Amino acid sequence: MMSVKCVYFLLIFTIRQAFCETSKVRWYESLIQEGIEKAKNYQLPSDAKMYEPRENQKINEYGSYDYVIIGSGTSGSIIASRLSEIENWSVLVLEAGNFSDNGFVQFPRYFPMHSSSQYSWGYESVPQSTACLGTVNKVCKIHQGKGVGGTSLINGVLYVRGHPDNYDNWAKIAEDPSWSYRNILKYFKKTEKFLWTNKKVPVDLQYHGNEGLLHVQHKVPNFFLTDVFINANKELGIGVTDYNSPKQLGSSVLQLYTKNGAREDIGSVFVTPFLNRKNLKVSTESYVTKIGINRLTKTANTVIFSKKGNTFKATAKKEIILAAGAVSTPQILMLSGIGPKNSLENLGIPPIQDLKVGGKLMDHPTSKALIFSTNVSLPSETLQEQIRDYLQGIGTLTAPTLSQALGFYSLNNTNNVAPNVEIISDLTQPTEIDKKFSGWSDDTYKAYWGKNENSIGFAIINVAPKSFGTIKLKSRDPYEHPLIDSKLLSDENNEDIDVMYEAIKLVFKLTQTQAYKRLNLRYLGEPLTRCRHLKFKTKEYWRCFLRQTTLTGYHPVGTCPMGVDAEKGAVVGSDLKVIGIEKLRIADASVFPTPVAGHPSVACLMVGEKVADEIKNEHLEVCPRY
């Protein structure tokens, strides 16, 4: 029989445990509430003047390193980690942002608010004429992450690789089989530590890694709307799949790069744990303005950057790796004299290499404005209840959406194997932060929500767009944001908008299934102001609707594409070295020759791993096995 003394100590222990848990819950509650308020009031910068050095600054030497990496985003973080595995190689990483504080950004549920923070560049397009017309000033928001981890600090943590055909097409464009799906699969698997947390979801384990550093898992438990979406697809003859296997078409449950329900940004996984390496130096708050290139030998050798009011120069002995992202990378190249010759000369920048930098900006056209009234209400759980679940690695706060379902489809498509449409469904409500995140004008937001309160929304995404835009310098001032012209839905044959219209028709078919009829779905959206001259819900109306409500997917790619012919737009070769320039390589989403049918951060992981391996093979006499 337990003694009175033992019972007493057990009681004290239990009380202390309960007190600690309550204190932790209250701390997280305060963190979330403060984060929400900051996001509501945060004003994104319209330029990078915060990095401008004091006047009359001399250039200070920052030392010599074997490798200088510009940008510690998704690819840059991977490359820094892998290259610094070689003890006698010195690696410098220059990052404009800071390390994550692992505070508010750790909660996937609040990802739209993370874009309204210090971790976002604040990019937006110039006024548009073919899409984003329902936003304030007709501009597209282009949320890109700033900090160690890059966009993985602010995105929706969806782990979506794309279809094998995407990469096989890259291999054809680059005339290099090393980019084929068969040959790059090992790099996807190398980074991944897949945890099969939901055994009800089909997973083809041969296509997943289990020894990598990045955790990939399903949210648990399933919200019932996940099953509703999947069952609705089944009624239409669309099966359930593991979308990260070669059989991407079908519906499935989100795979997320989270650990115990918390965001796992790439910097925290691949950089922070290795900061004790003596050969790795990460310099934050370091804004790169130019790459120094010898005009006679066309060799890149230095990087100029500003940091805390001073200007510095770092020297690269082996290579400079530019991994600043699809917006900043072309800007840095053009400021350095690499870009369209006439454009550079017009700005007074002496051209060094005439390449079509910034000439093929691509993104996933996305409309999130299909809202249906439902008899389902948002969960009534309190924030403290959500936090208690979160501390167990489960529940609402651990995923970007309540309904963790999505589908990939081939609609109106000559390729019936690879998808051209992605659809994500979720239970939703109108909020000021959602309006701010997308930049909606008042009249557009009110009209597409209509009389809805408790609602199910469908996001439709064209994952194989034909349209492309441009990125150009606004001036020779490196602290000005570049001119971004997204040009969504601008392709000559209107294929992109036709695909989006087919996606709208599919959404309405899904809502007419028995699975959704039980939820009493009704479309209560009102005619958009600029589309009222057209008969409501006709094809002509929906095309107008799409011009108003299609935004970017915040997935810019292709601004320095890989290829074999500079005359046809290639900026880098298949080794990702800048054409005509020595010791300069690019490794980020800007090198994608075409978009992938997925979320590009995952493809950037692969690019980082592949580049790191190629550098090791090139610069080591014998490449050890890793």
N, C-alpha and C positions, 0 to 999 in steps of 0.2 A: 504493500500500500504506500502511495506517495506521501511523503512527510509534509507537514504544514509549511516548512521552510521551502521545500521544492515548489509547492503550489504558489507560494508568495513570489518567488523569483520568476516563475513562469508567467504569472500575471503581470509583473513589472515589465518583463521582456515583451509581452504582447501589447501592452499599453505603449511602450516606446516605439515598437514597430508601427503601430497605428498612427502615432504622432508624427513619425518620420514620413510616412506615406502621405498624410494630410498636408504636411509642410511642403513636400515635393509637389503635390497637386496644386497647392496654392501658388507656388513659385512658377510653375508652368502656366497657370491661369493668368498670372500677371504678365508673363512674357508674351503670351498670345495676345492679350488685350492691348498691350503696349505696341506690339508689332502691327496689329490691325490699324490702330490710330495713326501710327507713323506712315503706313502705306497710304492711307486716305489723304494725308496732307503733304506727302513727299512730292517735290517738284523735280522731275527729271531734267538733267542739264541739256541745253541745246547746242553745246559745244564742249571743248575740252580745255577751256581757258584756265580751269583750276590747276592745270599742270604747267602753265606758262612760267618760265623762270624769271627771276629778277632781271632788270635791265643791265646791260653791259657786263654780262657774265662771260668769263673765259671758259673754255672747255677743259674740264678736269679729267685726268686719266683715271680710269676705273679698273685697269689691269688687263692682263691677257689670259685668255682661256682657250682650251681646245675647241669648245663648242659654245656658241652664244645662241640661246633659244629666245625668240621674241614671242611672248605670250605663253601663259601657263593655263590655257584652256584645256579642253578635252584631249586634243592631240599633243599639245606642248607638255602637259603634265606627264603623260605616258612616256614621251621621248626623254624628258629629263630624268625620270626614274630609271629607265632602261640604260641610258648612256652612262649614268653615274654608277651603275653596277661595275663598270671597269675602273678599278681603283686609281690607275695612273692617268685617267682622263679627267680634266677639269671642266666643269659644266656651270655656266652662268645662265640663269633664267631671269628675264626682265618682264615684269608683270605690272600693268598700270593700276590694277586694283589691289586688294588686300587679301589676306587669308580669311576664310569664313570664320565667324565667331560661333558657328554651330548653334545659333540661337533660333530666331523665328524661322529661318530658312530650312530647318530640319523637318518641318511638318509639310508633307506633300499636299495635304488638303488645301493649303493656303498659297499654292504656287502662283496664282495670278498676282497676289500681293507682293511676292518676292521680286517681281519686275518693277515695282514701284519702291526702289530702295537703292542704296549705295552700290549694289551688285549689278546694276543695269547701266548700259551706256546711254540710253535715252535716244537711240536712233529713230528717225522717222523719214518717210519718203518725201519727195517733192509732191505738190498737188497732182492728183491722178485724173485720168479721163476714161479709163476702162474698168476700174474696180475701186474699192474703198470709197465709193462716192457717198456713202451714208455716214461718213465720219466728219468730225470737225475739220474744216479746211480741206476735205477730200484727200487726206494723207493717210498712208498706211503706217501703223506702228511696226517697228522691227525690233523686238525685244532680244537683246544679245547680252550675255553675261559678262561681267567685269570682276575679276578676282582670280585667285588660285583655284582652278576648277572651271572657270569660264561659265558658259551657259548651263552647265550641270548644277550651278548654284541656284538657278531660278526657273528651270523648266519643269515639265510635268513628270519627270523621271520614268517615262515610258521606254522600255527596252524593246526596240523594233529594228531589226537589221535591214530589212528589205528583201527583195526576191533575187534568187540566183541569176535570173536573166539580166538584172541591173548590172551585176558585176561582170558577167560574161560579155555584156555590151561594152563595158569599160575596157576589157581586155582587147576587144576588136578595135576600138577607137585608138587605144594606145599602142596597138600592134605588139602586145606583150602579154603572154599567157599567165604571167605571175599574178595578174589582177583578176583572173577568172575565179568564180565562186569556189571551185574545187581547191584552188590554191590559197585563197584568203580565209577559208573557213577556220583554219588552225589559229589565225590571229583573233577571230571572234572568241573562240574557245579558250584561248590563252588568258584573256582578261577576266573571264566569267567564272563565278562560283555559284552555280545554279542550285537553288533550294526548292524542291518540289513540295511546296507548302499546301497545295490544294490538290489532293489525289483524284478529285472528280474531273479535273481538267486534263485533257490528253496532252502529253508531252513526249516528244521523240528525243530521248536522252542522247542518242548518238550525235546529235547536232548541238549539244550543250557542253560547256566545260564545267568541271567541278573542282578545279585546283587553282583558279584565278583569285585575284584580290577583290574583285567587284561582285558583291552579292546581288543576285537576281532572284526575285520571288514573286508569288501571287499574294495579294492582300487576303487576309482571312479575318472573320468569316465572310462568305459571299453575301452581298446585299441581294434581296430577292429579285430586284430589277435586272440583275445580271442574268439570271435564269430566264426571265421574261424575254430579254433581247435574244438570247441564244435559241429559245424555243420558237420565237417568231421567225427567225432565220430558218429553222428546221422545217417549219410549215411551208416555206417557200422553196424547199429542196436544197437549202444551203447548209452544209455540214459544219461540224465543229473541228477545229484544227489547232495545231501548234504553229502559230504564224512565224515563228523563228526557225521552222524547218523549211525545206524546199517547197512544201505544200502550203503556201501562204494563203490561198483563197479560202474563205470561210469565216465563221465567227469564232470568237475565243474570249478568254479572260486575260486582262492586262498582265503582262510581265513587267515588273518594276525594279529599278536598281535602288533598292532600299535594304537596310539591315535592321531587323526587328522593328520594321515599320517606319524607320527614320530615313530621310534622304541620305544617300551616299554619294556626295559629290566627288568628282574625279580627283580633285586636288587633295582632299582629305584621305583618299585611298592610296594614291600613287606618289604624292609628294611629301605631305606632312610626316608620315612615319619614317621617312628617310632623310630628314633634315640634319641628322647627326653625322651623315657622311661628310667627311672633310673635303671631298672633291665636288660637292654640290652647293652652290650658292644661289639663293632665290632672293632677288631684289624686288620688293613690292613698291608701289607708288612710283613706278619707273615708266614714264611715257616715252615711247620711241618715236622720234621725229624723222630719222633718216638712216639709211644704210650707206656707209662710205664705200665707194667703188672706185678702183683704179681705172681711169678712163682709157689708158693705153692697153692694159692687159685684160680689162673687163673682169676684174677679180674683186669680189666682195671681201672686205677685211675688217671693217669697223662698224659699230652701231652707236649712233648718237641718241642720247635720251636725257630727259629732264627728270629731276627727282628733288622734291622739297625745295624748290626755288633755285636749284643749281643745274648746270648742264655737264654731262659726263660723256666720255667716249670709252667704250669697251672694245677690245681687239679679239678677233677670233683667229686662232692659228690653223684650225682644220676646216670648220664650216660654220656658217650662220644658218640657222633653221628658223624660218618665218612661219609662225603658227598663231597669228593674231586674229584669225577668223575671217569670214567671207566679206566683211565690210572693211575692217582695219587693214588686212593684208594688202589689198589693191591700193589703198590710200598710201601706205608706207612705201610700196614699190614706186608709185608715181612720184611721190615726193623725193625719191632717190634717183629719179631719172630713167626709170623703167616703165614704159607705157606707150600710149599712142603719141607718136612724134609731134604731130601738129598740135594736139591738145597741150602737151607739155610746153612747147615753144610759145604758145599763146599766153601761157601763165608765167613765162620767163624762167622756166626750169630747163636747164640744158639736158637734152635727151642723151642717154647712154645706150639704151637698147630699145628699139622700136617694136613693141609687142602690144597686142590688143587686150591689155589689162583692164579689167572692169567691164568688158564688152558683152558679157553673157551672164548677167545676174538671173538666177532662177530661184523660185520658191514654190511652196505648195499652196495654191489657192484654197482658201478655207472659208466656209460660211457656217456660222454658229447660230443662225437666226431662225431656224425651224423649231418653233415652240408649240407644244400641244398641251392643252388643259387635261388634267387627270384627277381622279378621285383619291390619289395617293398623296399623302402629306410627307413633308420632310420629317425625319426622325425627331422625336420629342426629347431626346437625351440632352442633358445639360452639358455645358463645357467641362465641368468637373468629371462627369461620367465619361466623356470622350477621352479626357486625359488619363483617367484610371485605365481605360482600355489601351491607350497608347503606351503606357508604361509596361503593359504586358505584350506589346508588339502587335496589337490587333486593333480593329475598329476604324471609325470614320476618319481620324486624322492621318492614317497611314497610307492613303491613296489620293490621287488628284481628283477622283470622281467617286461619288457614292456607288454608282453602277460601274462595275469594273469590266465592262464588256466593250468589245469593238469588233468590226468586221472588215474584211478586205474583199473587193469585188472587181470583176472584169466586166465593164459596161460599155456597150457601143465601141468595142475594142477589137482590133484585128488580132491582137495577141490575147488568146483566151486562157493563157496559163498564168501570166503575171498580172497583178491587179493594177487598176488605174484609179480606184476609188477606195477611200477608207471612211468608215462611219463610226462615230462614237456617240453613245447615248447616255444621258444622265438626268437625274431628278434635279431641278434647278429652280431658282427664284431670281427676280430682278434685283440687282444691287448696284450701289454707286461704284464699288470697286470694279465690278465687271464692266460697267460703262466706261470707266477711266482706263482700264486695261486695254480695251479695244479702241478707245477714242471715239465712241459713237456720238453723233449729234443727237440732241434731245428728241427731235421729231422721228428720226429713224428708230431710236430705242423704244420710244413709246408705241410706235406702230407695230413693230414686229413682236413686241410682247402682247399687244392688244389687251384683252380682258383677262389674261392668264394670271393666276397667282401660284397655286401649286401646279407645277408643270414638268413635263419631260421634254428635254431638248435633244436635238440631233445635230451634231457637227458633221458636215460633209467636206471631205478633203480630196482634192485632185492630186494624186501622188505620182502622176506621170504627165506633168504639164508640158506643153509645147512653147508657151510664151516665154520671153525673156526680156529683161530690162538692162539697166546699166548702172555703174557706179563711176562718178567722175569727181575730180577735185573741185571744190568750191573756189579755192584760191591756193596760192602757194604757202599760205599760213597753215602749219601742221596742227594748230589747235582749233581749227574749224572742222566741224563734221563734214564728211563728203556729201555730195549730191547723190541721193539714192533715188533712182527712178524704177520702181518695181514693175510696172507695165503688166500686171496680172491680166489674164483673159484678153490679151491683145494679139494673139496669133491670127494670121491672115485668114485661115479657113474656119475660124470660130470653133475649133475642136475642143478647146478647154471649157468654154461655156456650155457646149453641147454635152460634155461629160458631166458637168455639174448639174445640168438639167435632168439627165438620166438618174443621177443620184437622188434628186428631189423626188422623182417618180418612185424610186425604190423605197424611200422613206415612207411615202404614203402607202405603199403596198404593205410594208411592215406593220404600220399602224392599223391596218385592216385585218390582221391575223387574229385568231382567237386569243392568242397570248396577250395581245394589247387591248383587244376589245373588253376584256375583263376589267381593265383599268379606266374604261370610259374616256378614251382619248378623243379630243376634239380640237380642230385647228381654229383658234380664236384670234389669230393675227389679223391686223387691219391693213388695208392697202397702204403701201408706203407713199409718202407725199409726192415723190417724183415719178411714181408709177400709176397714179390715179387715172391717168388718161387711157389706161389699158384695162381690158376686162379682167376682173379679179380671178386669179388662179388659172389663167390660160397660159399657154406656152410663152406667149409674148410677155405676159406679166412676169412670169418666173424669170425670164431672161433679164428683164429690167431689175427685178428683185435681186438677182445675183450680182449685177453690176453695183448695186447699192451696198450689199451685205458681205460680199467676198473680201476677205482680208488676207494678209500673208499668214502662213502657218508658223511664222517666226523661224523658218528653216532656210535662210539664204545660203546658196551654194553656187559654185561654178564661175566665180569672178576671175579666177586664174586657172583655167581648165587644162587638164592633162591631154596631150595629143602628140601628133608627129609633125604637124605642119603649122608653123607660126602664121603663115599667110591665111590659114583657115581658122585662126583664133587660138591656137595652142599657146600657152604661156610656159608650161613645164612639160618635160618629157616624161616617159613612164617611170623614171627614177625620181621624179618630182624635183629635179634640178631646173632652175630657171634657164630657159633657152638662151644661149649666148653669153651667160654669166658664170664665172667659176666660183666655187665655194658658197653658193647660195641655193638653198633648197626650201620648198614650201610644203607644209604638212598641216593642212586643215581642210575645212569644207570648201574652200575656194578652188581646190584642185578637182573637184568632182566634175567630170565632163557632162554628166546628166544627173538629175535628181534620182534618189533611191525611193522605192515604195516603202518608206519607213521613216524613222525619226533620225536625222543625220548625226546626232551626237554619238550613236552607236557605231555608225560607219567611221566616224572620226577616231574612235578607239582603235578600230582595225588599222586605219591609216597610220596612226601613231606607232603601233606595234610593228607594222611592216617597214616603216621608215627606219625605226631604231635597229631592226635586224639588218637592213641593207647597209646602214652606216657601219655597223659592227663588221659585216662581211667585207666592206670596202677598206676599212682602216685598220683592221686587225689581221695579222699574218695568218693566225689560226683563230677561227671564231669558236669560242667554247659553246657548249650546249647550255641553253637556258630553259 
